[in-house]
Amino acid sequence: MRKFVTTLLLFFLTLLSVGAAVVLFIDGSLARLTGWYHFRPGMSLFPKENLSRLQDVSWIRIRDLHDTIECTREKDGSWWIEAPFHDRMAPAAARAIIDFTATAKLIDTLPLNNTTRGGMREFGVETTPHTITLKISADDEEMSTVARYTLGSSSPWLADAGDGKHLLPTTYLRTDFYGRDKRIHVVSGDILVLFKNGLGGLRDPHPLQFEESSLLRIELQQPSNKKESAFPPLVLERASGQSPWIIQSPCLTEADQDSVDSLVTNLSKLRAVRIHDASDISLPEEPDRILTLSFEGGKSVVFKLYPAFTSSKDGRSLCYATVNDRPVVFTLAIEPRLRRQGNGFAEIVNTMLSLPVLPKAQRVRIREAQQWVYLKELPLSLSQLRSRQFTPITAADIDKLILFSRFDRFPLRLRRIPGDSEGQVKDVWMFSAEGLPFVEADPETVDSFLNSLHSIPIEDVVEDIPPTADITKVREKYGLNLPDYELLMQPRECAIRAVLFGLDMPLVRDRAPRSFSLKRQRTGNERYWVGMENDSLTICRLSTKLTKLFSTSALHWKKRTLMNFPISALRTLTLNYQKAPLVLHYDYIGEAWTGTLGGQDITPRINPPRTNFYVRHLQTLRVRQWLRSDNEWALAALQKPVFTVKLELEITDYSALEQLVLDTPLEESRADSADGSTSRMQIVRDMLSEKTEVDATFRALALGEKKVERKTITIDVAPANTVSRKPLFYGRIREDGSLFILSYDDAQGLDGQLLDK
């Protein structure tokens, strides 16, 4: 008998242990057996091992007094509502529930005498409850509960966030995860806003959910517009997430990257005003627009927008929309809502948003402040998405350039001589114009020209040439078969290169040269320019301001530094604007000045700081414009110069080596043409076939011993006969007869007071 009792006792202990193990496996705590758990302020609601597994939660159930929603997470991380309907769950809602469960801390526990039926109404755990259960998948495909609790109302208390600066809202909560515990707790955090529109509000309000970098193709059709539907759809494509967008249809042209990026970003942020079950809405027979988005891996989404209608409640302009991967109908806002009729502020905001003159950055800030994307803001037309730049290549990428003009015999040629970034040697631009040898170009003029080329806006697109059309006839129609200007640009070579099989090869394919043709047109009294890139299918209308950019005159590109000399080369400075000439001698080694005035020694009167500053002014003096040597106005004014500056220098002469390197190829190429000019094809061949040894030769100009010769520069200056508060001044370099214009301030700077009284 005693053995039987012992055996029976052991049997019941075994059953108790097994039951406890089962409860522990399911609910994570043995407190279910006791119905009580010892909570302390500041502790988490659930065991640490459960909290560590919250990121693996794959099933969520949310229950209120009327409905129950069950949600599951797919392998790609997206959440879907599986019951009582099938739809995508808002990712932010799922993340908020999991984060709240992981971070909620116990603030206080209410006494048991407050948990009466009347008290429940105040705390909301029975009158307006939201019971949330989170589970994870076990190895045997069973679900294991890691958290369960019932949310009540928002609590009037605020909790310390732990940093001593911020306060957190709190919520009434009760959990039976540990057993039949009826106590009501106050915990940090509040996610009740997720349920303000009922459990149906957990649906994802964004019709489209995708990674922007994965989108590779956008196709836009307008079936409701019979005129537009007769043409091919608008198609944008790119090779990868980092590649630029190209418009493939209805014409092949470059896309405006900012506009397409704005479209992609706003599509991903587009949010519905309301979401309906498909059976509750009667859609029009034909959509207004159809957007087909194709992604990496072959996935595609079809997004249909239906004709607009006006809301009977608030007068808003709305439209219905559908996507092929969700069985719902979205109501989207087309434009901002006016809160009441005659609301002046709302009208001002709408007007500002529609004005094209408002800076783009300000429009973005206004839109971000409203936290809403409207369909009216989406660029969905060819004119909005195509590039509005005539020459999209950037100035920093141009390596060589040739400008042919119908009005000049010789073209302009520009080429960059690369510097050395490690040695802090800047790039130098050389130019050849009017058939003359290459010389150094004015860097500011070149930079202004290249930057202006990049920023030439397209006023309008005159014609998109179909791929099957005869391009030659279309070019003849606009006179582009005999253009006024032809522009050929060679982009920089790939900087990352390697020697493969004994050959210098770029690791990235070098870009091909780009050429453009331009022609001046006249319709009645209106003058404008048309142009096209020769490999494109688009003819553009350009502003007449374009003519200011193009010049094949050597004087336009000539370096505008008037006297480019090192101070070490200066020997004598003579100023003849006084009654007697002032002659100053400079000793570079001793940094000393000596001089005479009218033959008398005035060395003690020389002010060295003023004199050094005057020389620096001469070194940096820039002409405003070079003039032709036969300019009558300048020659007449310079018959009586108001003052003269004369410099005697000992300077290194590079002319012999420059002529050896640069003149010989130019003279050889001139033999291709009967009149002595270089043929266009030969110029293009020369530019594209130049070797890097030429660049090395230019760098070698500064090395080795060169011939040093004495050089004299004499400048005459006289005021121009102009009626102005600050008149211009004509100038002349006496030794070579070069004429130029000086600004008033630069000319006045030549009248230096170098002597003390």
C-alpha positions in Angstrom: 0.0 0.0 0.0 2.8 2.4 0.9 4.5 1.6 -2.5 1.2 2.3 -4.3 0.9 5.7 -2.6 4.5 6.6 -3.4 4.0 5.5 -7.0 0.8 7.6 -7.3 2.6 10.6 -5.8 5.4 10.3 -8.2 2.9 10.0 -11.0 1.2 13.2 -10.1 4.6 15.0 -9.7 5.5 13.8 -13.2 2.2 15.1 -14.6 2.8 18.5 -12.9 6.3 18.7 -14.3 5.2 17.9 -17.8 2.3 20.4 -17.6 4.7 23.1 -16.4 7.1 22.3 -19.2 4.3 22.6 -21.8 3.1 25.9 -20.3 6.7 27.1 -20.3 7.1 26.2 -24.0 3.9 27.8 -25.0 3.8 30.9 -22.9 7.4 31.3 -21.8 6.6 31.4 -18.0 5.5 29.0 -15.2 3.6 31.9 -13.7 0.6 30.7 -15.7 0.2 27.9 -13.1 0.2 30.5 -10.2 -1.7 33.2 -12.0 0.6 35.9 -10.6 3.9 37.4 -11.6 6.1 39.7 -9.5 6.4 42.9 -11.6 8.8 45.7 -10.5 8.9 49.3 -11.9 11.4 49.6 -14.7 11.3 46.0 -15.8 10.2 44.7 -19.2 6.8 43.0 -19.5 8.2 39.8 -20.9 11.3 37.6 -20.3 14.6 38.6 -21.9 14.7 35.4 -24.0 11.3 36.3 -25.5 12.3 39.9 -26.2 15.4 38.7 -28.0 13.2 36.7 -30.4 10.8 39.6 -31.3 12.7 40.3 -34.5 11.7 36.8 -35.6 8.0 37.4 -35.0 6.1 36.1 -38.1 2.5 36.2 -36.8 0.4 38.9 -35.2 -3.2 38.8 -34.1 -5.0 42.0 -33.1 -8.5 41.8 -31.6 -10.9 44.5 -30.4 -14.6 44.2 -29.3 -15.8 43.7 -32.9 -13.1 42.4 -35.2 -10.0 40.2 -35.3 -7.1 40.6 -37.7 -4.4 38.0 -38.3 -1.2 39.1 -40.0 1.8 37.1 -41.3 5.2 38.0 -42.5 6.5 36.8 -45.8 10.0 35.6 -46.6 10.8 39.0 -48.2 9.9 40.8 -44.9 6.6 42.2 -46.0 3.5 41.9 -43.7 0.1 40.8 -45.1 -3.3 40.6 -43.4 -4.6 37.1 -44.0 -7.9 37.3 -42.1 -10.7 38.4 -42.3 -9.5 39.8 -45.7 -6.3 39.6 -47.7 -4.3 42.8 -48.1 -0.8 44.2 -47.3 -0.3 45.5 -43.8 1.4 48.9 -43.2 5.0 48.1 -42.5 5.2 51.0 -40.0 2.3 49.5 -38.0 4.0 46.1 -37.7 7.2 47.8 -36.8 5.5 50.0 -34.2 3.8 47.0 -32.5 7.0 45.0 -32.3 9.0 48.0 -31.0 6.4 48.8 -28.4 6.5 45.2 -27.2 10.3 45.3 -27.0 10.7 48.6 -25.3 7.6 49.0 -23.0 8.7 49.3 -19.3 6.5 49.0 -16.3 5.8 52.3 -14.6 3.3 51.3 -12.0 0.7 48.7 -11.1 -2.8 49.7 -10.0 -4.2 48.2 -6.7 -6.6 45.3 -7.2 -9.5 47.3 -5.7 -9.4 49.5 -8.9 -10.0 46.5 -11.1 -13.8 46.5 -10.6 -16.2 46.5 -13.5 -16.6 50.3 -13.1 -12.8 50.8 -13.0 -12.4 48.9 -16.3 -14.4 51.6 -18.2 -11.9 54.2 -17.0 -8.8 52.2 -18.0 -10.3 50.9 -21.2 -9.0 47.3 -20.9 -12.5 46.0 -21.2 -14.5 48.8 -22.8 -12.1 49.6 -25.6 -9.5 46.8 -25.5 -7.0 45.9 -28.2 -5.6 42.4 -27.4 -2.3 41.8 -29.3 -0.6 38.4 -29.6 2.8 37.9 -31.2 4.1 34.4 -32.2 7.1 33.0 -33.9 7.5 29.8 -36.0 9.1 26.8 -34.2 11.2 24.2 -35.8 8.2 21.8 -36.1 6.2 24.5 -37.9 4.2 25.1 -34.7 3.7 28.7 -33.5 5.1 29.7 -30.1 3.7 32.7 -28.3 6.4 35.3 -27.2 4.1 38.1 -26.0 0.4 38.7 -25.4 -1.3 41.8 -23.8 -4.4 43.9 -23.8 -4.1 47.7 -24.4 -6.5 50.0 -22.6 -6.7 53.8 -22.8 -3.9 56.3 -22.8 -2.7 57.1 -19.3 -2.4 60.8 -18.1 1.1 60.2 -16.8 4.4 60.9 -18.6 7.4 58.6 -18.1 11.1 59.6 -18.1 12.8 58.4 -21.3 15.9 57.6 -19.3 18.0 60.4 -20.7 16.8 63.1 -18.3 15.6 65.3 -21.1 12.6 63.6 -22.8 9.2 62.3 -21.5 7.2 59.4 -23.0 3.4 58.9 -23.1 2.1 56.0 -21.1 -0.7 53.4 -21.6 -2.9 51.2 -19.4 -2.2 47.6 -20.1 -3.1 44.1 -18.8 -1.4 40.9 -19.7 -2.5 37.3 -19.1 0.7 35.9 -20.5 1.7 34.8 -17.0 -1.7 33.4 -16.0 -5.1 34.9 -15.1 -3.6 38.1 -13.7 -6.3 40.8 -13.5 -4.0 43.6 -12.5 -3.8 46.8 -14.6 -0.4 48.2 -15.3 0.9 51.6 -16.5 3.6 51.1 -19.2 5.7 53.5 -21.2 4.8 54.1 -24.9 1.5 54.5 -26.7 0.5 52.9 -30.1 -3.2 53.5 -29.8 -3.0 55.9 -32.8 -2.6 52.9 -35.0 -6.2 51.9 -34.3 -7.9 55.3 -34.5 -9.6 54.2 -37.8 -10.4 50.7 -36.6 -8.4 47.6 -37.4 -9.0 48.3 -41.1 -6.6 51.2 -40.7 -3.8 48.8 -40.4 -3.8 48.4 -44.2 -0.8 49.8 -46.0 -1.9 53.2 -47.3 0.9 53.3 -49.9 -0.3 51.7 -53.2 3.3 51.1 -54.2 6.1 49.7 -52.0 9.5 49.2 -53.5 13.2 49.9 -53.2 14.0 52.9 -55.5 17.3 51.4 -56.6 15.6 48.2 -57.8 13.3 50.0 -60.3 14.7 49.6 -63.9 11.7 50.5 -66.2 8.7 52.8 -66.1 6.0 52.6 -68.8 3.2 55.1 -69.0 0.1 54.7 -71.1 -3.0 56.9 -71.5 -5.8 54.7 -72.9 -8.5 57.2 -72.1 -6.8 59.8 -74.3 -7.5 58.6 -77.9 -5.1 61.1 -79.4 -2.2 60.1 -77.1 -3.0 56.4 -77.3 -2.3 56.5 -81.0 1.4 57.0 -80.2 3.8 54.6 -78.5 3.8 54.7 -74.7 6.2 56.8 -72.7 9.0 54.4 -71.6 12.0 55.2 -69.3 14.7 52.6 -68.7 18.1 52.3 -67.1 20.6 49.5 -67.0 21.0 49.4 -63.2 20.1 51.3 -60.1 23.2 53.5 -60.5 22.8 54.2 -64.3 21.2 57.3 -65.7 17.6 57.2 -67.0 17.0 57.1 -70.8 13.7 57.8 -72.5 13.2 55.0 -75.0 9.8 55.9 -76.3 8.0 57.7 -78.0 11.4 59.1 -78.9 15.0 58.2 -78.0 16.4 61.0 -75.9 18.0 61.7 -72.6 15.9 62.1 -69.5 16.1 64.8 -66.9 17.5 62.8 -64.0 16.2 65.1 -61.3 12.6 64.9 -62.7 12.7 61.1 -63.0 14.2 60.7 -59.5 11.4 62.9 -58.2 8.8 60.8 -59.9 10.3 57.5 -58.5 10.5 59.0 -55.0 7.0 60.4 -55.0 5.5 57.1 -56.3 7.0 55.3 -53.4 5.6 57.9 -51.0 2.2 58.1 -52.6 -0.5 57.6 -49.9 -4.2 56.9 -50.2 -6.8 59.0 -48.6 -9.0 55.9 -48.1 -8.8 52.2 -49.0 -11.9 50.2 -50.1 -12.6 46.6 -50.8 -12.7 46.0 -54.6 -16.3 44.8 -54.3 -17.5 48.1 -52.8 -16.4 50.4 -55.6 -17.7 50.6 -59.2 -14.7 51.7 -61.3 -14.9 53.4 -64.8 -14.5 51.1 -67.8 -11.2 52.6 -68.8 -8.3 54.0 -66.6 -6.9 57.4 -67.3 -3.3 56.3 -66.9 -1.5 53.0 -66.6 1.9 52.9 -65.1 3.9 49.6 -65.3 6.9 49.5 -63.0 9.5 46.7 -63.7 12.1 45.8 -61.2 15.2 43.7 -60.8 14.5 40.0 -60.9 11.6 40.3 -63.4 9.0 41.5 -61.0 6.5 44.1 -62.3 3.6 46.1 -60.8 0.7 47.6 -62.8 -0.6 50.8 -61.3 -3.9 52.2 -62.8 -5.2 55.7 -62.2 -8.8 56.4 -63.1 -10.5 59.7 -64.1 -10.8 62.4 -61.5 -14.0 63.2 -59.6 -15.0 65.8 -57.0 -15.7 64.7 -53.4 -19.3 65.6 -52.3 -18.1 66.1 -48.7 -15.3 68.6 -49.0 -15.0 69.4 -52.7 -11.6 67.7 -53.1 -10.4 66.5 -56.4 -9.9 62.8 -56.1 -9.4 59.7 -58.2 -9.5 55.9 -57.8 -6.4 53.7 -58.3 -5.6 50.0 -58.3 -2.5 47.8 -58.3 -2.3 44.3 -59.6 -0.9 42.8 -56.4 -3.6 44.0 -54.0 -7.3 43.3 -54.2 -8.4 46.8 -53.1 -9.2 50.2 -54.5 -7.4 53.3 -53.4 -8.8 56.9 -53.2 -5.9 59.3 -54.0 -5.8 63.1 -53.7 -5.0 64.9 -56.9 -4.3 68.3 -55.3 -4.4 69.9 -51.8 -7.7 70.5 -50.1 -9.2 73.9 -49.3 -10.5 73.5 -45.7 -13.3 76.0 -46.3 -14.5 78.1 -49.1 -12.6 81.3 -49.5 -9.7 80.3 -47.3 -7.1 82.8 -48.3 -4.1 81.1 -46.8 -5.0 77.8 -48.5 -5.4 79.6 -51.8 -2.0 81.2 -51.3 -0.4 77.8 -50.6 -2.0 76.3 -53.7 -1.0 79.2 -55.9 2.6 79.0 -54.6 2.8 75.3 -55.3 1.6 75.8 -58.9 3.9 78.7 -59.7 6.9 77.7 -61.8 8.9 80.7 -60.6 9.0 79.5 -57.0 12.4 78.0 -56.2 12.4 74.3 -56.3 13.9 74.0 -52.8 11.1 76.1 -51.4 8.5 73.9 -53.1 10.1 70.8 -51.6 10.1 72.3 -48.1 6.4 73.2 -48.4 5.5 69.7 -49.7 7.6 68.1 -46.9 5.8 70.3 -44.3 2.4 69.0 -45.5 3.7 65.4 -45.5 1.6 64.4 -48.5 2.2 63.7 -52.2 -0.5 64.7 -54.7 -0.9 63.3 -58.1 -0.8 66.7 -59.6 2.8 67.0 -58.5 3.9 63.8 -60.4 5.8 64.5 -63.6 4.0 62.1 -66.0 4.5 63.7 -69.4 7.3 63.6 -71.9 7.9 67.3 -71.7 8.3 67.1 -67.9 10.6 64.0 -67.9 12.9 64.8 -70.9 16.2 66.6 -70.4 16.1 70.3 -70.9 19.8 70.7 -71.6 21.1 71.0 -75.1 24.7 69.8 -74.1 24.3 67.6 -71.0 28.1 66.8 -70.8 29.6 68.7 -67.8 32.5 71.1 -68.2 34.8 69.0 -66.0 34.4 66.1 -68.4 35.4 67.9 -71.6 38.9 67.2 -72.8 39.0 68.6 -76.3 36.6 70.8 -78.3 36.4 72.0 -81.9 34.0 74.8 -83.0 33.4 75.1 -86.8 31.8 78.3 -88.0 30.2 78.9 -91.4 31.4 82.5 -91.2 35.1 81.8 -90.5 37.8 80.0 -92.5 39.5 78.3 -89.6 37.9 76.5 -86.7 38.5 77.1 -83.0 40.3 74.3 -81.2 40.5 73.9 -77.5 42.5 71.1 -75.7 43.2 70.5 -72.0 46.7 69.9 -70.8 46.3 67.8 -67.7 47.9 69.0 -64.5 49.1 66.9 -61.6 46.8 66.8 -58.6 49.6 65.4 -56.3 52.0 68.1 -57.4 49.2 70.7 -57.2 49.6 71.7 -60.8 46.4 73.0 -62.4 45.1 72.0 -65.8 46.0 74.4 -68.6 43.8 75.0 -71.7 45.5 75.7 -75.0 43.7 77.1 -78.1 44.2 77.6 -81.8 42.2 80.0 -83.8 42.4 81.8 -87.2 45.0 79.1 -88.2 47.5 80.2 -85.6 49.6 77.8 -83.5 48.4 76.7 -80.1 48.9 79.1 -77.2 47.6 79.2 -73.7 44.0 80.3 -73.4 42.4 82.6 -70.8 41.2 80.2 -68.1 38.3 82.3 -67.0 37.0 82.7 -70.6 37.3 78.9 -71.2 35.5 78.1 -67.9 32.7 80.5 -68.6 32.3 79.1 -72.1 32.2 75.4 -71.0 29.9 76.1 -68.1 27.6 78.1 -70.4 27.5 75.2 -72.8 26.4 72.9 -70.1 23.7 75.2 -69.0 22.1 76.0 -72.4 18.4 75.5 -71.8 16.0 74.1 -74.4 13.1 76.6 -74.9 11.1 74.0 -76.8 11.3 70.7 -78.7 10.6 71.5 -82.3 10.4 67.9 -83.6 11.1 64.4 -82.4 12.2 62.4 -85.4 10.8 58.8 -85.6 13.4 56.1 -85.8 12.1 55.0 -89.2 12.1 58.6 -90.7 14.7 59.9 -93.2 16.9 62.0 -90.9 18.6 63.7 -93.8 15.3 65.2 -95.1 14.4 66.4 -91.6 17.8 68.1 -91.2 17.4 69.8 -94.5 14.0 71.1 -93.4 15.6 73.1 -90.6 18.8 73.9 -92.5 20.9 71.7 -90.2 22.5 70.0 -93.3 24.4 73.3 -93.7 24.6 74.5 -90.1 26.0 77.9 -89.0 28.0 76.2 -86.2 29.2 72.7 -85.6 30.5 71.7 -82.2 32.5 68.6 -81.5 33.4 67.6 -77.9 35.7 64.8 -76.8 35.0 63.6 -73.2 37.9 62.9 -70.9 39.5 59.4 -71.1 38.9 56.9 -68.3 41.3 57.8 -65.5 41.4 54.2 -64.3 43.6 52.3 -66.8 45.7 49.1 -66.9 48.2 47.6 -69.2 46.7 44.4 -70.8 48.8 42.4 -73.3 51.1 45.3 -73.7 48.4 47.8 -74.5 47.1 50.8 -72.4 43.4 50.0 -71.8 40.7 51.8 -69.9 39.1 49.7 -67.2 35.8 51.5 -68.0 34.8 52.1 -71.7 35.8 55.5 -72.8 32.9 57.7 -73.9 32.5 58.5 -77.6 32.8 62.1 -79.0 29.6 64.1 -79.2 28.8 66.5 -81.9 26.1 69.2 -82.3 24.7 71.3 -85.2 23.1 74.7 -84.9 21.3 76.9 -87.4 19.9 80.4 -87.1 16.2 80.7 -88.1 13.9 83.6 -88.8 10.1 83.5 -88.8 8.7 87.0 -89.6 10.4 89.3 -87.1 11.2 86.5 -84.7 14.8 85.1 -84.7 15.8 82.0 -82.9 18.2 79.1 -83.1 17.5 75.4 -83.8 20.0 72.7 -82.9 20.4 69.0 -82.5 22.9 66.5 -81.3 23.9 64.7 -84.5 23.4 61.2 -83.1 20.0 62.1 -81.5 16.5 62.2 -82.9 15.4 65.5 -81.3 15.5 69.0 -82.8 15.4 71.8 -80.2 14.7 75.5 -80.2 17.3 77.6 -78.4 17.5 81.2 -77.3 19.3 83.8 -79.4 21.6 84.4 -76.4 23.4 81.3 -77.7 25.3 83.4 -80.2 27.2 85.2 -77.4 28.9 81.9 -76.5 30.5 81.1 -79.9 33.6 82.9 -81.2 36.4 81.7 -83.4 38.4 84.9 -82.9 41.8 84.5 -81.4 41.4 87.8 -79.5 38.4 86.4 -77.7 40.4 83.4 -76.3 43.7 85.2 -75.8 44.9 85.2 -72.2 43.7 88.4 -70.5 46.6 88.8 -68.1 48.3 91.9 -69.5 51.8 91.3 -68.1 52.4 87.8 -66.9 55.9 87.9 -65.4 57.6 86.7 -62.2 58.9 89.4 -59.9 62.3 87.7 -60.1 62.5 88.8 -63.8 61.9 92.5 -63.1 64.9 94.7 -63.5 63.6 98.2 -64.2 60.2 100.0 -63.8 59.7 103.3 -65.6 56.6 105.6 -65.1 56.2 108.5 -67.6 53.0 110.0 -66.3 54.7 112.8 -64.3 56.6 115.8 -65.5 59.8 113.8 -65.4 60.2 110.0 -65.9 60.5 108.0 -62.7 63.0 105.1 -63.2 63.1 102.4 -60.5 65.6 99.6 -60.4 64.9 96.4 -58.5 67.3 93.9 -56.9 65.5 90.7 -56.4 68.2 89.1 -54.3 68.4 92.0 -51.9 64.7 92.9 -52.2 65.8 96.6 -52.6 64.7 99.5 -54.7 66.8 102.3 -56.1 65.7 105.0 -58.6 66.0 108.4 -60.2 63.5 111.2 -60.9 64.5 113.5 -63.8 68.1 112.2 -63.4 68.3 112.9 -59.7 68.7 110.1 -57.1 65.5 109.7 -55.1 66.2 106.3 -53.5 65.5 107.5 -49.9 62.0 108.6 -51.0 61.0 105.3 -52.4 58.2 103.6 -50.4 59.0 99.8 -50.7 55.6 98.5 -49.5 53.7 100.7 -52.0 56.1 99.8 -54.8 55.8 96.1 -54.1 52.0 96.4 -54.1 52.2 98.3 -57.4 54.2 95.5 -59.0 51.7 92.9 -57.8 48.9 95.0 -59.3 50.8 94.9 -62.7 51.2 91.1 -62.4 47.5 90.6 -61.9 46.3 93.3 -64.3 43.6 91.8 -66.7 42.3 93.5 -69.8 38.6 93.8 -70.2 38.7 93.0 -73.9 41.4 92.6 -76.6 40.9 94.8 -79.7 42.0 94.4 -83.3 45.3 96.2 -84.0 43.5 98.5 -86.5 40.8 99.8 -84.2 40.4 103.5 -85.2 38.9 104.7 -81.9 41.7 103.2 -79.8 44.4 104.5 -82.1 43.0 108.0 -82.1 42.8 108.1 -78.3 46.3 106.7 -77.8 48.0 109.4 -79.9 48.2 111.3 -76.6 48.5 108.8 -73.8 47.9 110.1 -70.3 50.6 107.9 -68.8 53.0 105.1 -69.8 54.4 102.2 -67.9 57.6 100.5 -69.0 59.0 97.2 -67.7 62.5 95.8 -68.5 62.6 92.1 -67.7 65.0 89.2 -67.9 62.7 86.3 -68.7 63.0 82.7 -69.9 62.1 82.2 -73.6 60.0 79.0 -74.4 59.1 80.0 -77.9 61.6 77.9 -79.7 60.5 74.6 -78.0 56.8 75.5 -78.4 57.2 76.1 -82.1 59.1 72.8 -82.4 56.3 70.8 -80.6 53.2 72.6 -81.8 53.8 74.2 -85.2 55.0 71.1 -87.0 51.8 69.0 -86.8 49.7 72.0 -87.7 51.8 72.8 -90.8 51.7 69.2 -91.9 47.9 69.0 -91.6 47.4 72.1 -93.7 48.6 70.3 -96.7 45.3 68.5 -96.9 43.5 71.5 -98.3 44.1 73.3 -101.5 43.6 76.8 -99.9 46.0 76.0 -97.0 43.2 75.5 -94.4 42.8 72.3 -92.5 40.1 70.0 -93.7 37.4 69.2 -91.1 37.9 65.5 -91.3 41.6 65.9 -90.7 41.0 68.1 -87.7 38.7 65.5 -86.2 41.2 62.7 -86.9 44.0 64.7 -85.4 42.0 65.4 -82.2 40.9 61.8 -81.7 44.3 60.3 -82.5 46.5 62.6 -80.3 48.8 60.5 -78.0 49.5 61.1 -74.4 53.1 61.8 -75.3 52.0 65.3 -76.3 50.8 66.0 -72.8 54.1 64.9 -71.4 55.9 67.3 -73.8 53.9 70.2 -72.6 54.8 69.4 -69.0 58.5 69.2 -70.0 58.4 72.8 -71.1 59.3 73.9 -67.6 62.3 71.5 -67.2 65.8 72.0 -68.3 67.8 75.1 -69.1 66.2 77.6 -71.4 67.5 80.7 -73.2 67.1 83.9 -71.0 66.7 87.1 -72.9 66.0 90.7 -72.0 62.4 91.8 -72.7 60.7 95.2 -72.7 57.0 95.8 -72.2 55.7 99.3 -72.7 52.1 100.1 -72.1 50.3 103.4 -73.1 47.0 104.2 -71.6 44.4 106.9 -72.6 40.7 107.5 -71.7 38.0 106.5 -74.1 35.7 109.2 -75.4 32.6 107.9 -73.6 30.0 109.6 -71.5 30.0 107.6 -68.3 30.6 108.2 -64.6 33.4 105.6 -64.8 34.7 105.8 -68.4 36.8 103.0 -70.0 40.4 103.3 -71.0 42.2 102.2 -74.1 45.6 100.6 -73.9 48.4 99.5 -76.2 51.4 97.3 -75.9 53.9 99.4 -77.8 56.2 96.5 -78.7 53.7 94.4 -80.7 50.9 96.9 -81.2 48.2 94.9 -79.3 45.2 97.1 -78.3 43.0 96.5 -75.4 40.4 98.0 -73.0 40.9 98.5 -69.3 38.2 99.1 -66.7 38.2 102.4 -64.8 39.4 100.9 -61.6 42.3 99.0 -63.1 43.4 102.0 -65.1 43.3 104.2 -62.0 45.5 101.7 -60.2 48.3 102.4 -62.6 48.6 106.0 -61.2 50.5 104.8 -58.1 52.1 107.1 -55.6 55.4 105.3 -55.0 57.4 108.1 -53.4 57.2 109.7 -50.0 57.0 113.5 -50.0 
